Amino acid sequence: MAIFKKYKMNKFLTLTGLLVITLLGSYLRLADLEIKPNGLYVDEASTGVNAWSILQTGKDEYGKQYPLAFRFLGSYTPPLYTYLTALSINFFGFSIGSIRLVSAVSGILMIPLMFFLIRMLKISKSDLIPLIGSLLFAICPWSIFYSRIGYEINLAFLLYFIGVLFLFISLKSKIFLILAFGVLGLSVNAYHTQRMLSPLTLIVFLTLYKDVVFQAKYRIFLIIAIVLFTIFLLPQLYLLTTPAGLNRAKGVFYSQFLSSPYFLIREFSAQYLSYFSPRNLFFQPDPDLQRSLPELSVFYPWMAMPFLTGLFFLIKENIFHKKFILMLLLLTPIPASLTGDPFATQRALPFLPPVLLVICIVIKKVLDKYKKVGLPAILLLIALSLLYLYRSYATFLPSERAAIWGYGFKQLAEKIKQNPDKKYVIDNARTKPAYIELAFYLKIPPSILQASVDQNIKDSYYTKTNWDGYYRLLNFETRAINWEKDIYQKQILAGDELSISEAQAREHFLTKVFEIKSPIGEIIFRGFETNPEEKFKSL
């Protein structure tokens, strides 16, 4: 333990180090929040527009008063993030930054929490390892990425993280059992993953630590905790009795799972093991371009060897609180493994802390063995990691992924706003739902949005689950172009590069009036004005 004597950590140094790390993590999560990612993803737009609607009217875009789950494009998203975003908008205005702020703050709060988790698990007797662990969390691409997007994933992750922390503390302090069950119950109302993960974590925790939590002195606390968790669970249990809840539940499992036990075992095992794959964790980005950073995986490549070595030590050696670490490591990938995605980073986000715990086990051993060069080497790797992060996040992401993140809708909204006397048809055959993006950028009053939908929806909110992309708002419509009718009306037809070909423009006497490109020159939208007079003459 000479290394810890050499790098003696007193309370002042520890608190100063944690403050510096938290400030660094805050900068990485808040800097240029409005423009990195460059655009506004459709899920973010849905969150923002509905939060603004709730703030202004107490109803969502469909006129439903304070829903238990938001009908976003038929997804029925848990409500907590949207309600908190309404508060953010109230204080900071209706902007992209306000929509992403709750997620960013969630990511910042987890940095000191990671420190305390490592410290309480006694991976090291010194505070140096918890500080390094919190620093790795602060600069982790996985955490930073989901801290900078404006929907519910990171908030749910924070709540689950706090709940797990409270579970561990409850082994020594009974009152924290109630707090743990309460926070984990709240997390169920934050994201779909936690609907499965939080109850599963509680069941496994009670099983593993039954000798502690089922003692007579814990009894009343455990009863109150279960009642509190059940109260938080009630809205989701109610939704499971509706088509909205059932449709979402079916989406979690493969249909084949329900018909073939063999297929269930084979496919689940393959999916589950993929979350322990060094290729997926350290070298290969998420296959969904909207959920990944360019040329960077969820962790940095140099962490692969410490992770694999750490797994070996965790299994072989008698490490403090090994049972708790293994519980987190083995449980957190389960919900993501039951989906159709090969490596779903947003559903597997709770897997992040146990991976870092395993890495910290090896870092502690490295610092023990290589007393002179260990810490400088680790700090050098961290510095190089920041360069990788800057290259990916600040240089590549704003340009290469702009189109994926909804870049272009702001410019399209400006075109519509500048020409209120012209009618626009926005083709939505391939683009993300345009109405919600334009509703955000044009700041369409919630009352207008609510009046534009089928008024029966709010009365059959959880039963009428089919979503229709047709909207008529202000001077535009979002729908597929009707080539038999639209060319005979004076209007502007807009869509992506494939919506209107050059041959179609010539055939129907269309005149190009605008073209919107991404920062790297990709055509995102083109607008063509119709010429009914010429078209009629050609008949």
C-alpha positions as CSV (number, residue, x, y, z in Angstrom):
1,M,0.0,0.0,0.0
2,A,3.0,2.3,-0.4
3,I,1.5,4.0,-3.3
4,F,-1.3,5.4,-1.0
5,K,1.3,6.7,1.4
6,K,3.1,8.4,-1.4
7,Y,-0.1,9.9,-2.7
8,K,-1.6,10.7,0.7
9,M,-5.2,11.7,0.5
10,N,-6.6,13.9,3.2
11,K,-10.1,15.3,3.3
12,F,-9.2,18.6,1.7
13,L,-7.4,17.0,-1.2
14,T,-10.2,14.5,-1.7
15,L,-12.9,17.1,-1.7
16,T,-10.8,19.4,-4.0
17,G,-10.2,16.5,-6.4
18,L,-13.8,15.6,-6.4
19,L,-14.9,19.2,-7.0
20,V,-12.4,19.5,-9.9
21,I,-13.6,16.2,-11.5
22,T,-17.2,17.3,-11.1
23,L,-16.5,20.6,-12.7
24,L,-14.7,18.9,-15.6
25,G,-17.7,16.5,-16.0
26,S,-20.1,19.4,-15.9
27,Y,-18.2,21.2,-18.7
28,L,-18.3,18.1,-20.8
29,R,-22.0,17.8,-20.3
30,L,-23.1,21.4,-20.6
31,A,-20.7,23.1,-23.0
32,D,-22.5,23.9,-26.4
33,L,-25.5,21.9,-25.2
34,E,-27.7,23.5,-27.8
35,I,-25.6,22.5,-30.8
36,K,-23.9,19.3,-29.8
37,P,-25.6,17.1,-31.0
38,N,-26.3,19.4,-33.9
39,G,-30.0,19.5,-34.4
40,L,-33.0,18.3,-32.4
41,Y,-33.9,14.6,-32.5
42,V,-37.6,13.8,-32.9
43,D,-37.8,12.2,-29.4
44,E,-36.4,15.4,-28.0
45,A,-38.8,17.5,-29.9
46,S,-41.7,15.4,-28.6
47,T,-40.5,15.8,-25.1
48,G,-40.1,19.6,-25.4
49,V,-43.3,20.3,-27.2
50,N,-45.3,18.2,-24.7
51,A,-43.5,19.7,-21.7
52,W,-44.3,23.2,-23.0
53,S,-47.9,22.1,-23.5
54,I,-48.2,20.7,-20.0
55,L,-46.7,23.9,-18.6
56,Q,-49.0,26.2,-20.6
57,T,-52.3,24.2,-20.4
58,G,-51.9,21.2,-18.1
59,K,-52.5,19.0,-21.1
60,D,-50.3,17.2,-23.7
61,E,-50.4,17.7,-27.4
62,Y,-53.5,15.5,-27.7
63,G,-55.4,17.4,-25.0
64,K,-54.9,14.7,-22.4
65,Q,-54.5,16.1,-18.9
66,Y,-51.3,15.0,-17.1
67,P,-51.0,11.5,-18.7
68,L,-49.5,8.5,-16.9
69,A,-47.4,7.9,-20.1
70,F,-47.0,10.2,-23.1
71,R,-48.3,9.0,-26.4
72,F,-45.3,10.3,-28.3
73,L,-45.7,9.0,-31.8
74,G,-47.4,6.0,-30.3
75,S,-44.5,5.1,-28.0
76,Y,-46.2,5.8,-24.6
77,T,-43.1,7.1,-22.9
78,P,-42.9,7.2,-19.1
79,P,-43.8,10.7,-17.9
80,L,-41.2,11.8,-15.4
81,Y,-38.7,13.4,-17.7
82,T,-41.3,15.4,-19.5
83,Y,-42.8,16.8,-16.3
84,L,-39.3,17.8,-15.1
85,T,-38.6,19.4,-18.5
86,A,-41.7,21.5,-18.0
87,L,-40.0,23.0,-14.9
88,S,-36.8,23.5,-16.9
89,I,-38.7,25.4,-19.6
90,N,-40.4,27.4,-17.0
91,F,-37.1,28.7,-15.6
92,F,-34.9,28.8,-18.8
93,G,-37.3,29.2,-21.7
94,F,-38.5,27.0,-24.5
95,S,-35.2,26.0,-26.1
96,I,-33.1,23.0,-27.0
97,G,-30.9,23.6,-24.0
98,S,-33.9,23.5,-21.6
99,I,-35.0,20.2,-23.1
100,R,-31.6,18.6,-22.6
101,L,-30.9,20.2,-19.2
102,V,-32.5,17.6,-17.0
103,S,-30.4,14.9,-18.7
104,A,-27.2,16.9,-18.3
105,V,-27.8,17.6,-14.6
106,S,-28.6,13.9,-14.1
107,G,-25.2,13.0,-15.6
108,I,-23.4,15.6,-13.5
109,L,-24.9,14.3,-10.2
110,M,-23.8,10.8,-11.0
111,I,-20.1,11.8,-10.9
112,P,-19.8,12.3,-7.1
113,L,-22.2,9.4,-6.6
114,M,-19.8,7.1,-8.5
115,F,-17.1,8.3,-6.1
116,F,-19.2,7.4,-3.0
117,L,-20.2,4.0,-4.5
118,I,-16.5,3.0,-5.1
119,R,-15.6,4.3,-1.7
120,M,-18.3,2.4,0.2
121,L,-17.6,-0.8,-1.7
122,K,-14.0,-0.6,-0.3
123,I,-12.3,-1.4,-3.5
124,S,-9.4,0.6,-2.0
125,K,-8.4,1.9,1.4
126,S,-7.4,5.2,-0.2
127,D,-9.7,7.8,-1.8
128,L,-7.4,7.9,-4.8
129,I,-9.2,5.0,-6.5
130,P,-12.7,6.4,-6.0
131,L,-11.4,9.7,-7.4
132,I,-10.0,7.9,-10.4
133,G,-13.2,6.0,-10.8
134,S,-15.3,9.2,-10.7
135,L,-12.9,10.8,-13.2
136,L,-13.4,7.8,-15.6
137,F,-17.1,8.2,-15.2
138,A,-16.9,12.0,-15.8
139,I,-15.1,11.5,-19.2
140,C,-16.8,8.2,-20.2
141,P,-18.3,8.6,-23.7
142,W,-21.3,6.5,-22.7
143,S,-22.3,8.8,-19.9
144,I,-21.5,12.1,-21.7
145,F,-23.5,11.1,-24.8
146,Y,-26.7,10.3,-23.0
147,S,-26.2,13.3,-20.7
148,R,-26.5,15.6,-23.7
149,I,-29.7,14.3,-25.2
150,G,-33.2,15.6,-24.2
151,Y,-35.1,12.5,-23.3
152,E,-35.6,10.1,-20.4
153,I,-32.7,7.6,-20.5
154,N,-30.2,9.5,-18.3
155,L,-32.7,10.6,-15.7
156,A,-33.9,7.0,-15.2
157,F,-30.2,5.9,-15.0
158,L,-29.6,8.5,-12.2
159,L,-32.6,7.2,-10.2
160,Y,-31.6,3.6,-10.6
161,F,-28.0,4.5,-9.6
162,I,-29.3,6.3,-6.4
163,G,-31.6,3.5,-5.6
164,V,-28.7,1.0,-5.9
165,L,-26.5,3.2,-3.7
166,F,-29.3,3.4,-1.1
167,L,-29.7,-0.4,-1.2
168,F,-26.1,-0.9,-0.3
169,I,-26.3,1.7,2.5
170,S,-29.4,0.0,3.8
171,L,-27.3,-3.0,4.8
172,K,-26.1,-0.8,7.7
173,S,-28.8,1.8,8.0
174,K,-32.4,0.5,8.0
175,I,-34.1,3.8,7.0
176,F,-32.3,3.7,3.6
177,L,-34.2,0.6,2.7
178,I,-37.3,2.7,2.4
179,L,-35.4,5.4,0.4
180,A,-34.0,2.7,-1.9
181,F,-37.4,1.2,-2.7
182,G,-38.9,4.6,-3.1
183,V,-36.3,5.9,-5.6
184,L,-36.3,2.6,-7.5
185,G,-40.1,2.8,-7.7
186,L,-39.8,6.3,-9.1
187,S,-37.3,5.1,-11.7
188,V,-40.0,2.8,-13.0
189,N,-41.9,5.9,-14.1
190,A,-38.8,7.3,-15.9
191,Y,-37.9,4.7,-18.6
192,H,-38.9,1.4,-19.9
193,T,-35.7,-0.4,-18.9
194,Q,-36.3,0.4,-15.3
195,R,-39.7,-1.2,-15.4
196,M,-38.0,-4.6,-15.5
197,L,-34.6,-3.8,-14.0
198,S,-35.7,-2.1,-10.8
199,P,-38.1,-4.8,-9.6
200,L,-35.6,-7.5,-10.7
201,T,-32.8,-5.7,-8.7
202,L,-35.0,-5.6,-5.6
203,I,-35.9,-9.3,-5.8
204,V,-32.2,-10.4,-6.2
205,F,-31.0,-8.0,-3.5
206,L,-33.6,-9.4,-1.0
207,T,-32.6,-12.9,-1.9
208,L,-28.8,-12.3,-1.6
209,Y,-29.1,-10.3,1.6
210,K,-32.0,-12.1,3.2
211,D,-30.0,-12.7,6.4
212,V,-29.8,-8.9,6.9
213,V,-33.1,-7.5,5.5
214,F,-35.4,-10.2,7.0
215,Q,-34.2,-9.6,10.5
216,A,-36.9,-8.6,13.0
217,K,-35.4,-5.1,13.3
218,Y,-35.8,-4.5,9.5
219,R,-39.4,-5.8,9.3
220,I,-41.3,-2.6,9.6
221,F,-38.9,-0.8,7.3
222,L,-39.2,-3.5,4.7
223,I,-43.0,-3.5,4.8
224,I,-43.1,0.3,4.4
225,A,-40.5,0.0,1.6
226,I,-42.5,-2.6,-0.3
227,V,-45.7,-0.5,0.1
228,L,-44.0,2.6,-1.2
229,F,-42.5,0.8,-4.2
230,T,-46.0,-0.7,-5.0
231,I,-47.5,2.8,-4.9
232,F,-45.0,4.1,-7.5
233,L,-45.6,0.9,-9.5
234,L,-49.4,1.3,-9.7
235,P,-49.5,3.7,-12.8
236,Q,-47.4,1.2,-14.8
237,L,-49.5,-1.8,-13.6
238,Y,-52.6,0.1,-14.7
239,L,-51.0,0.7,-18.1
240,L,-50.3,-3.0,-18.5
241,T,-54.1,-3.5,-18.5
242,T,-54.4,-1.3,-21.6
243,P,-53.4,-1.7,-25.2
244,A,-50.8,1.0,-24.7
245,G,-49.0,-0.9,-22.1
246,L,-49.4,-4.3,-23.7
247,N,-48.1,-3.1,-27.1
248,R,-45.0,-1.7,-25.4
249,A,-44.5,-4.9,-23.4
250,K,-44.7,-7.0,-26.6
251,G,-42.0,-4.8,-28.1
252,V,-39.6,-5.8,-25.4
253,F,-39.7,-9.5,-26.2
254,Y,-39.2,-11.3,-29.4
255,S,-42.4,-12.9,-30.6
256,Q,-40.3,-16.1,-31.1
257,F,-39.5,-16.0,-27.4
258,L,-43.1,-16.6,-26.5
259,S,-43.4,-19.6,-28.9
260,S,-40.1,-21.4,-28.5
261,P,-38.2,-21.9,-25.2
262,Y,-35.2,-23.1,-27.1
263,F,-35.1,-19.9,-29.2
264,L,-35.5,-17.8,-26.0
265,I,-32.5,-19.5,-24.4
266,R,-30.3,-19.3,-27.5
267,E,-31.1,-15.7,-28.5
268,F,-31.1,-14.3,-25.0
269,S,-27.8,-15.9,-24.3
270,A,-26.2,-14.5,-27.4
271,Q,-27.6,-11.0,-26.8
272,Y,-26.6,-11.1,-23.1
273,L,-23.0,-12.1,-23.8
274,S,-22.7,-9.4,-26.4
275,Y,-22.8,-6.8,-23.6
276,F,-19.6,-8.4,-22.2
277,S,-17.9,-8.3,-25.6
278,P,-14.7,-6.1,-25.6
279,R,-15.5,-5.4,-29.3
280,N,-18.9,-3.8,-28.4
281,L,-17.7,-2.1,-25.2
282,F,-14.4,-0.7,-26.2
283,F,-13.9,-0.7,-30.0
284,Q,-17.2,-0.8,-31.9
285,P,-19.8,2.1,-31.7
286,D,-23.5,1.3,-31.3
287,P,-24.7,0.2,-34.7
288,D,-27.5,2.8,-34.6
289,L,-25.8,6.0,-35.7
290,Q,-28.2,8.1,-33.7
291,R,-27.0,6.4,-30.5
292,S,-23.3,6.5,-31.0
293,L,-20.3,8.8,-31.4
294,P,-18.2,8.8,-34.6
295,E,-15.2,6.4,-34.3
296,L,-15.7,6.0,-30.5
297,S,-17.3,3.2,-28.6
298,V,-19.0,3.5,-25.2
299,F,-15.7,3.2,-23.4
300,Y,-12.1,4.0,-24.5
301,P,-10.1,1.2,-26.2
302,W,-7.4,1.1,-23.5
303,M,-10.0,0.0,-20.9
304,A,-10.5,-3.4,-22.6
305,M,-7.6,-5.1,-20.9
306,P,-8.3,-3.8,-17.4
307,F,-11.9,-4.9,-17.8
308,L,-11.0,-8.4,-18.9
309,T,-8.4,-8.7,-16.2
310,G,-10.8,-7.2,-13.6
311,L,-13.4,-9.9,-14.4
312,F,-10.7,-12.5,-13.7
313,F,-9.8,-11.0,-10.3
314,L,-13.5,-10.5,-9.4
315,I,-14.3,-14.2,-10.0
316,K,-11.0,-15.6,-8.5
317,E,-10.3,-13.4,-5.5
318,N,-12.1,-12.6,-2.3
319,I,-12.9,-8.9,-3.1
320,F,-14.8,-6.8,-0.6
321,H,-18.5,-6.8,-1.4
322,K,-18.0,-9.1,-4.3
323,K,-21.6,-10.3,-4.1
324,F,-23.0,-6.8,-4.6
325,I,-20.7,-6.0,-7.5
326,L,-21.6,-9.2,-9.3
327,M,-25.2,-8.5,-8.7
328,L,-25.0,-5.3,-10.6
329,L,-22.7,-6.7,-13.3
330,L,-25.0,-9.6,-14.1
331,L,-28.4,-8.0,-13.7
332,T,-28.0,-4.7,-15.6
333,P,-27.6,-6.1,-19.1
334,I,-30.8,-8.3,-18.9
335,P,-33.5,-5.8,-20.1
336,A,-31.4,-4.8,-23.1
337,S,-30.8,-8.5,-23.9
338,L,-34.5,-9.1,-24.3
339,T,-34.8,-6.6,-27.2
340,G,-34.1,-7.0,-30.9
341,D,-31.1,-4.7,-31.0
342,P,-27.7,-6.4,-31.0
343,F,-26.1,-3.9,-28.6
344,A,-28.7,-1.3,-27.3
345,T,-26.6,1.2,-25.5
346,Q,-29.5,3.3,-24.3
347,R,-31.2,0.3,-22.7
348,A,-28.0,-1.0,-21.2
349,L,-26.8,2.3,-19.7
350,P,-27.1,1.0,-16.1
351,F,-24.3,-1.5,-17.1
352,L,-21.9,1.4,-17.0
353,P,-21.1,1.6,-13.3
354,P,-20.4,-2.1,-12.7
355,V,-18.0,-2.1,-15.7
356,L,-16.1,0.8,-14.2
357,L,-16.1,-1.0,-10.8
358,V,-14.4,-3.9,-12.5
359,I,-11.8,-1.6,-14.2
360,C,-11.1,0.1,-10.8
361,I,-10.2,-3.2,-9.2
362,V,-7.4,-3.5,-11.8
363,I,-6.3,0.1,-11.5
364,K,-5.9,-0.4,-7.7
365,K,-3.7,-3.4,-8.3
366,V,-1.6,-1.5,-11.0
367,L,-1.0,1.3,-8.5
368,D,0.0,-1.2,-5.8
369,K,2.5,-2.9,-8.1
370,Y,3.9,0.0,-10.1
371,K,4.5,2.6,-7.5
372,K,6.4,5.1,-9.5
373,V,4.9,5.0,-13.0
374,G,1.4,3.7,-12.3
375,L,-0.4,6.9,-11.6
376,P,1.3,9.0,-14.3
377,A,0.6,6.3,-16.8
378,I,-3.1,6.3,-15.9
379,L,-3.3,10.1,-16.1
380,L,-1.6,10.0,-19.5
381,L,-4.2,7.5,-20.7
382,I,-7.0,9.7,-19.4
383,A,-5.5,12.7,-21.2
384,L,-5.3,10.8,-24.5
385,S,-8.9,9.7,-23.9
386,L,-10.0,13.4,-23.7
387,L,-8.3,14.0,-27.1
388,Y,-10.2,11.1,-28.6
389,L,-13.4,12.5,-27.1
390,Y,-12.7,16.0,-28.5
391,R,-12.0,14.6,-31.9
392,S,-15.3,12.6,-31.9
393,Y,-17.7,14.9,-30.1
394,A,-16.5,18.4,-31.0
395,T,-15.2,17.7,-34.6
396,F,-17.0,14.7,-36.1
397,L,-20.4,14.6,-34.4
398,P,-21.7,18.1,-35.3
399,S,-21.0,17.6,-38.9
400,E,-21.2,13.9,-39.7
401,R,-24.3,13.1,-37.7
402,A,-26.2,16.4,-38.1
403,A,-28.7,14.9,-40.6
404,I,-29.5,12.0,-38.2
405,W,-30.1,14.5,-35.4
406,G,-32.8,16.5,-37.1
407,Y,-30.6,19.2,-38.6
408,G,-32.5,21.1,-41.3
409,F,-35.9,21.4,-39.5
410,K,-34.9,24.7,-38.1
411,Q,-34.1,26.0,-41.6
412,L,-37.3,24.5,-43.0
413,A,-39.3,26.2,-40.2
414,E,-37.7,29.5,-41.2
415,K,-38.8,29.0,-44.8
416,I,-42.4,28.4,-43.7
417,K,-42.3,31.3,-41.2
418,Q,-41.0,33.7,-43.8
419,N,-43.7,32.9,-46.3
420,P,-47.0,32.8,-44.3
421,D,-49.0,33.3,-47.5
422,K,-47.7,30.2,-49.2
423,K,-48.9,26.7,-48.5
424,Y,-46.4,23.9,-47.9
425,V,-46.7,20.1,-48.1
426,I,-44.0,18.3,-46.2
427,D,-43.5,14.8,-47.4
428,N,-43.1,12.5,-44.4
429,A,-42.7,9.2,-46.3
430,R,-39.1,8.7,-45.1
431,T,-38.3,11.6,-42.8
432,K,-38.7,11.6,-39.1
433,P,-42.2,13.0,-38.1
434,A,-41.9,16.6,-39.3
435,Y,-44.9,18.0,-37.5
436,I,-43.4,17.8,-34.0
437,E,-40.1,19.3,-35.2
438,L,-41.8,22.2,-36.9
439,A,-44.1,22.6,-33.9
440,F,-41.0,23.2,-31.7
441,Y,-39.1,25.5,-34.1
442,L,-42.3,27.5,-35.0
443,K,-43.4,27.5,-31.4
444,I,-46.9,26.6,-32.4
445,P,-49.2,27.4,-29.4
446,P,-50.3,24.2,-27.6
447,S,-54.0,25.1,-28.2
448,I,-53.5,25.0,-31.9
449,L,-51.7,21.6,-31.7
450,Q,-54.4,20.1,-29.5
451,A,-57.1,21.3,-31.9
452,S,-55.4,19.7,-34.9
453,V,-55.8,16.1,-33.7
454,D,-58.8,13.8,-33.5
455,Q,-60.6,15.1,-30.4
456,N,-61.6,11.5,-29.5
457,I,-58.0,10.6,-28.7
458,K,-57.9,12.1,-25.3
459,D,-60.9,10.0,-24.3
460,S,-59.3,6.8,-25.7
461,Y,-55.7,7.8,-24.9
462,Y,-54.4,4.4,-23.8
463,T,-56.6,2.3,-26.1
464,K,-56.3,4.0,-29.5
465,T,-52.7,3.3,-30.1
466,N,-52.4,3.8,-33.8
467,W,-50.5,6.9,-34.7
468,D,-51.2,9.0,-37.8
469,G,-48.5,11.2,-39.3
470,Y,-50.9,13.5,-41.1
471,Y,-51.1,17.0,-39.6
472,R,-52.4,20.4,-40.9
473,L,-50.9,23.2,-38.9
474,L,-50.6,26.9,-39.8
475,N,-49.7,27.0,-43.5
476,F,-48.3,23.5,-43.8
477,E,-49.4,19.9,-44.0
478,T,-47.2,16.8,-43.2
479,R,-48.1,13.8,-45.3
480,A,-47.1,11.8,-48.3
481,I,-47.2,13.8,-51.6
482,N,-50.2,13.0,-53.7
483,W,-49.0,13.3,-57.3
484,E,-52.5,13.1,-58.7
485,K,-53.7,16.2,-56.8
486,D,-50.9,18.2,-55.3
487,I,-49.4,19.3,-58.6
488,Y,-52.7,21.0,-59.6
489,Q,-52.7,23.3,-56.5
490,K,-50.4,26.3,-56.0
491,Q,-48.1,25.3,-53.2
492,I,-44.6,24.2,-52.2
493,L,-43.8,20.5,-52.1
494,A,-40.9,19.8,-49.7
495,G,-39.1,16.6,-48.8
496,D,-35.8,14.8,-48.7
497,E,-33.6,14.2,-51.7
498,L,-35.7,11.2,-52.8
499,S,-39.1,12.8,-52.4
500,I,-39.0,14.6,-55.7
501,S,-36.7,13.6,-58.5
502,E,-35.4,15.9,-61.2
503,A,-37.5,13.9,-63.7
504,Q,-40.6,14.5,-61.7
505,A,-39.8,18.2,-61.4
506,R,-39.6,18.5,-65.2
507,E,-42.6,16.4,-65.9
508,H,-44.8,18.4,-63.5
509,F,-43.3,21.9,-64.1
510,L,-42.0,22.2,-60.6
511,T,-39.6,25.0,-59.8
512,K,-36.9,24.5,-57.1
513,V,-37.2,27.3,-54.5
514,F,-34.9,26.1,-51.8
515,E,-32.4,23.4,-50.8
516,I,-31.3,22.8,-47.3
517,K,-28.0,20.9,-46.7
518,S,-26.2,19.5,-43.7
519,P,-22.8,20.8,-42.6
520,I,-21.1,18.2,-44.9
521,G,-23.2,18.9,-47.9
522,E,-25.9,16.2,-47.6
523,I,-29.2,17.3,-49.1
524,I,-31.7,17.2,-46.2
525,F,-34.7,19.1,-47.7
526,R,-35.6,20.5,-51.1
527,G,-38.6,22.6,-51.9
528,F,-40.4,22.8,-55.3
529,E,-43.1,25.2,-56.1
530,T,-45.9,23.9,-58.3
531,N,-47.1,25.5,-61.5
532,P,-50.8,24.4,-61.9
533,E,-51.3,26.7,-65.0
534,E,-48.5,25.1,-67.0
535,K,-49.5,21.6,-65.8
536,F,-53.1,22.2,-67.0
537,K,-51.8,23.4,-70.4
538,S,-49.8,20.2,-70.8
539,L,-52.9,18.0,-70.5
